[in-house]
Structures are given as C-alpha cells and as structure tokens.
Amino acid sequence: MSIQLKLTLPDWLSAYLEDGPRFYETPAARMSLAIELAARNVLANTGGPFGAAVFDQRSGLLAGVGVNLVMASGLSLAHAEMLAISIAQQRLGQINLGADGGRWQLVSSAEPCSMCLGGIHWSGVKSVLLSARDEDVRAIGFDEGNKPPNWETALQSMGVNVTRDMLRAESCAVLQAYAQRGGIIYNAGKLGAR
Amino acid sequence: MSIQLKLTLPDWLSAYLEDGPRFYETPAARMSLAIELAARNVLANTGGPFGAAVFDQRSGLLAGVGVNLVMASGLSLAHAEMLAISIAQQRLGQINLGADGGRWQLVSSAEPCSMCLGGIHWSGVKSVLLSARDEDVRAIGFDEGNKPPNWETALQSMGVNVTRDMLRAESCAVLQAYAQRGGIIYNAGKLGAR
C-alpha cells in the first residue's frame, strides 16, 4: 500500500480553475483575485485570511490558486502560496515555473512567511506581486518566522521581480475582518493537540 | 469537482509506516534511519539524496517519513523534511508537533534549506537532529536558497533544540554517491520545461 499525502481544495476554490479557463490581464486584476480568495476563505470559514494565485504573465491565464488551509487540512505547509505554486505545477506538469522566459507569476495577498519565501525560491517563478506587508500580518498576531532581513534583494539577485504594496489597504481590510471575527491565529507550537 | 493536491510515497518508503509500528530508541538509530532513507532514495532512483523522519522522543515510535520526491512528484515543495512533517501530521491528526510537552522530533539527513527551515518553524517541533551541513549540500551543487544567517539560534530562541553534525560523514557519503551517479541537481529555475 502506498501512503498518499492528500490535500483537497474547497469546492468554491476549485471552481476558479474548473469552470473553464479564466484570464486576468492586468496586475491589479490579478491582485484583486488573490485578495478576493483571501476574503472568501474568511467568509467560508475555510482558513486564514490569505490568498494566492499563479498566472501566465503574458495572457493572464490563471494556472493555480491557493488559500490558507492549515486548519482545514491539518497540514502546517498548507499556506496560500505553497498551494497556488503546487496546484500550478501539478496542472501544468512542470516543476520550474520560471521556464519559458519566466512565464509564470505568483501573486499573493500578503508578503511570504519564512517557509513560503523558500517555496518561492524553489518554484523558480521570476515575478512576484505582493500586497499586505509582513508587519501587517504580524500586527494581527501571526508569527511569520525568522526571515532573512534582505529577502527582497535576495530574490531580486536571483532574477525575481518583486512588486510590493499592491492594493495593500484592500488586503489589510481582509486581515482586519479576520481578526474582528475572532479567527484562529494558529501560531507555530501554540495550538493544542489540534 | 474538487481539485486535489496528490503526492504518493514510493512503496518502499510507505512500508516503513505500514508494516506495523517501528521504534528507534536512540538518537543515533533515528539518524541512521534518515540516512538510510536518503541512500535508498538514491538507489531506487526516486529522487535527491535526502531523507527525514519524525519520531516520538520518548518511545522512539516512527510517525512520519520523507525523502526528496521533487522530480518524481513534479512538486518543488516535496523535500524530505516537508513530507516527513506532513505525513506525521496526517497520521497523528495533529498539526502542532510540539504539543504534549514537545513530544515529536524531526530528524533529517541534512540541514534544512530555506523552505524547510520555515516548514520546521510552522510544524512546532521542539527537537531537531541534523546530519550533513548546508555547506556539504551546496558542495554537490544544490542551491539551498537564502537562509537567515542566525537560523540555528533563531530556532533555539523559539524553544527548538537543535543538534548538528550527527553521523555527518555517513550522510556526506550518500551526497557523494548521488553526485557520482550523475544525479539531477534540479536547482530553482534551472530545469527546462520538465
């Protein structure tokens, strides 16, 4: 018997990829989608206030989606960026999202935590759009882990284009809504036996 | 239709968990297992020269196993530590591996890359045993990403016990064997369209 690691996206999230191809032509439209995913994740009670997606930079084709599913899946790796990257890799049959002249772009409603920062490195993506800042995420209580202070320039020195603060107020509004609903801030080592 | 992220362990690896409970009582026995997994992964051609496992610190019960399955799975997150942590969380039904007085221990045949370092943070484990050094892994060509220079003390300040250099020569021998076989060094952004 083979052991499988299984992670199922909620139906509402799967629909973005299953209901025919969707295109998001402008950077703002792509970030709006990432923030929309974060907001829907909060409303649907499927997890933390974070959303991410992978797009073809040229056509705007949506190739991967992710939200924070840590509590729903029981897996601490189930962050929005990790899922969006993995779903895109699985659907495209391609590990290196930086192939074809850096074709694929990761868009996230918040700056990456320590794990997702490394996940971005390994995915090979050459373009990253980010919204809420690390400090915004920490302000509602999440512990993002120990990140290299030079993370932005380090990504840039690897040839990754980084754009920050896109629609930051909109993403912060979702973070605030989550905090006000009393959403779980499931920090590392701070949960009970689940 | 729900989209699933799927990752299947090779049969030889699943057997460690499926063939009844196994116990590894000493730290050296646990590290020997992690290195054995790395070596078998190389011989079985299932991936890179890295192995990891999660144990109950008290009884030595094996709760999770992982090897590098990046090429086999097509997912860049499929590192040994990420899988060992995830499989343990899935089997135990418990996200926080630091619960019960820091019960679960992660043992890895090599020091964590930038992604796994964050993965360790989020798993909540309070004890980590490591073998080959970051520099040993880079010496055969892997780009481990941009890690905070103070990663060891940062983990310790979060209450994580870190033991390094355990059976380092044995783990390095596996790294060397992989390099000599011409194993793929699939660095970020350096693969073709797969």
Contacts between the chains, C-beta under 8 A, distances in Angstrom:
chain1	res1	chain2	res2	distance
A	1	B	11	7.9
A	1	B	14	6.2
A	1	B	18	5.4
A	2	B	8	5.1
A	2	B	9	5.9
A	2	B	10	7.3
A	2	B	11	5.6
A	2	B	14	5.0
A	3	B	8	7.5
A	3	B	9	4.6
A	3	B	13	7.7
A	3	B	14	4.2
A	3	B	17	6.2
A	3	B	18	6.9
A	3	B	87	6.5
A	4	B	6	6.4
A	4	B	7	6.8
A	4	B	8	5.0
A	4	B	9	7.3
A	5	B	5	7.9
A	5	B	6	7.6
A	5	B	7	4.2
A	5	B	8	7.8
A	5	B	9	7.5
A	5	B	83	6.8
A	5	B	86	5.4
A	5	B	87	6.3
A	5	B	90	6.5
A	6	B	4	6.4
A	6	B	5	7.5
A	6	B	6	6.6
A	6	B	90	7.5
A	7	B	4	6.8
A	7	B	5	4.2
A	8	B	2	5.1
A	8	B	3	7.5
A	8	B	4	5.1
A	8	B	5	7.8
A	9	B	2	5.9
A	9	B	3	4.6
A	9	B	4	7.3
A	9	B	5	7.6
A	10	B	2	7.3
A	11	B	1	7.8
A	11	B	2	5.6
A	13	B	3	7.7
A	14	B	1	6.3
A	14	B	2	5.0
A	14	B	3	4.2
A	17	B	3	6.2
A	18	B	1	5.4
A	18	B	3	6.9
A	70	B	95	6.6
A	70	B	122	7.9
A	71	B	95	7.5
A	74	B	89	5.7
A	74	B	90	6.5
A	74	B	93	6.5
A	74	B	94	7.4
A	74	B	95	5.5
A	75	B	86	5.2
A	75	B	89	5.5
A	75	B	90	6.8
A	75	B	95	7.2
A	76	B	85	6.9
A	76	B	86	7.9
A	76	B	89	6.6
A	76	B	95	5.5
A	76	B	96	8.0
A	76	B	119	7.2
A	76	B	122	4.0
A	76	B	123	5.2
A	76	B	124	7.3
A	77	B	77	6.7
A	77	B	82	5.8
A	77	B	85	7.3
A	77	B	86	5.9
A	77	B	119	5.9
A	77	B	122	7.1
A	82	B	77	5.8
A	83	B	5	6.8
A	85	B	76	6.9
A	85	B	77	7.3
A	86	B	5	5.4
A	86	B	75	5.2
A	86	B	76	7.9
A	86	B	77	5.9
A	87	B	3	6.5
A	87	B	5	6.4
A	89	B	74	5.7
A	89	B	75	5.5
A	89	B	76	6.6
A	90	B	5	6.5
A	90	B	6	7.5
A	90	B	74	6.5
A	90	B	75	6.8
A	93	B	74	6.5
A	93	B	194	6.8
A	94	B	74	7.4
A	94	B	193	5.6
A	94	B	194	4.8
A	95	B	70	6.6
A	95	B	71	7.4
A	95	B	74	5.6
A	95	B	75	7.2
A	95	B	76	5.5
A	95	B	186	7.1
A	95	B	191	5.7
A	95	B	194	5.0
A	96	B	188	7.8
A	96	B	189	6.0
A	96	B	190	7.3
A	96	B	191	4.0
A	96	B	192	7.2
A	96	B	193	7.1
A	96	B	194	6.3
A	98	B	188	7.6
A	98	B	189	3.9
A	99	B	191	6.9
A	99	B	192	6.2
A	99	B	193	4.4
A	99	B	194	7.5
A	100	B	193	6.3
A	113	B	118	6.0
A	113	B	122	7.7
A	114	B	114	7.9
A	114	B	117	6.4
A	114	B	118	3.4
A	114	B	121	5.8
A	114	B	148	7.9
A	115	B	115	5.8
A	115	B	116	8.0
A	115	B	117	7.7
A	115	B	118	2.7
A	115	B	119	5.0
A	115	B	121	6.8
A	115	B	122	5.9
A	116	B	118	7.0
A	117	B	114	6.4
A	117	B	115	7.7
A	117	B	118	6.7
A	117	B	145	8.0
A	117	B	146	7.7
A	118	B	113	6.0
A	118	B	114	3.4
A	118	B	115	2.8
A	118	B	116	7.0
A	118	B	117	6.7
A	118	B	118	5.7
A	118	B	145	5.1
A	119	B	76	7.2
A	119	B	77	5.9
A	119	B	115	5.0
A	119	B	118	7.9
A	121	B	114	5.8
A	121	B	115	6.9
A	121	B	145	4.1
A	121	B	146	7.0
A	121	B	188	5.1
A	122	B	70	7.9
A	122	B	76	4.0
A	122	B	77	7.1
A	122	B	113	7.7
A	122	B	115	5.9
A	122	B	145	7.1
A	122	B	188	5.1
A	123	B	76	5.2
A	123	B	188	7.3
A	124	B	76	7.3
A	124	B	188	5.1
A	124	B	189	3.6
A	124	B	190	7.7
A	124	B	191	7.3
A	126	B	189	7.0
A	145	B	117	8.0
A	145	B	118	5.1
A	145	B	121	4.1
A	145	B	122	7.1
A	146	B	117	7.7
A	146	B	121	7.0
A	146	B	148	5.1
A	146	B	150	7.4
A	146	B	151	6.7
A	146	B	154	3.9
A	146	B	155	7.7
A	146	B	158	8.0
A	147	B	148	6.7
A	148	B	114	7.9
A	148	B	146	5.1
A	148	B	147	6.7
A	148	B	148	4.7
A	148	B	149	7.7
A	149	B	148	7.7
A	150	B	146	7.5
A	151	B	146	6.7
A	154	B	146	4.0
A	155	B	146	7.7
A	158	B	146	8.0
A	158	B	188	7.2
A	158	B	189	7.3
A	159	B	189	7.1
A	186	B	95	7.2
A	188	B	96	7.9
A	188	B	98	7.6
A	188	B	121	5.2
A	188	B	122	5.1
A	188	B	123	7.3
A	188	B	124	5.1
A	188	B	158	7.2
A	189	B	96	6.1
A	189	B	98	3.9
A	189	B	124	3.7
A	189	B	126	7.1
A	189	B	158	7.3
A	189	B	159	7.1
A	190	B	96	7.4
A	190	B	124	7.7
A	191	B	95	5.8
A	191	B	96	4.0
A	191	B	99	6.9
A	191	B	124	7.3
A	192	B	96	7.2
A	192	B	99	6.2
A	193	B	94	5.6
A	193	B	96	7.1
A	193	B	99	4.5
A	193	B	100	6.4
A	194	B	93	6.5
A	194	B	94	4.5
A	194	B	95	5.0
A	194	B	96	6.3
A	194	B	99	7.4
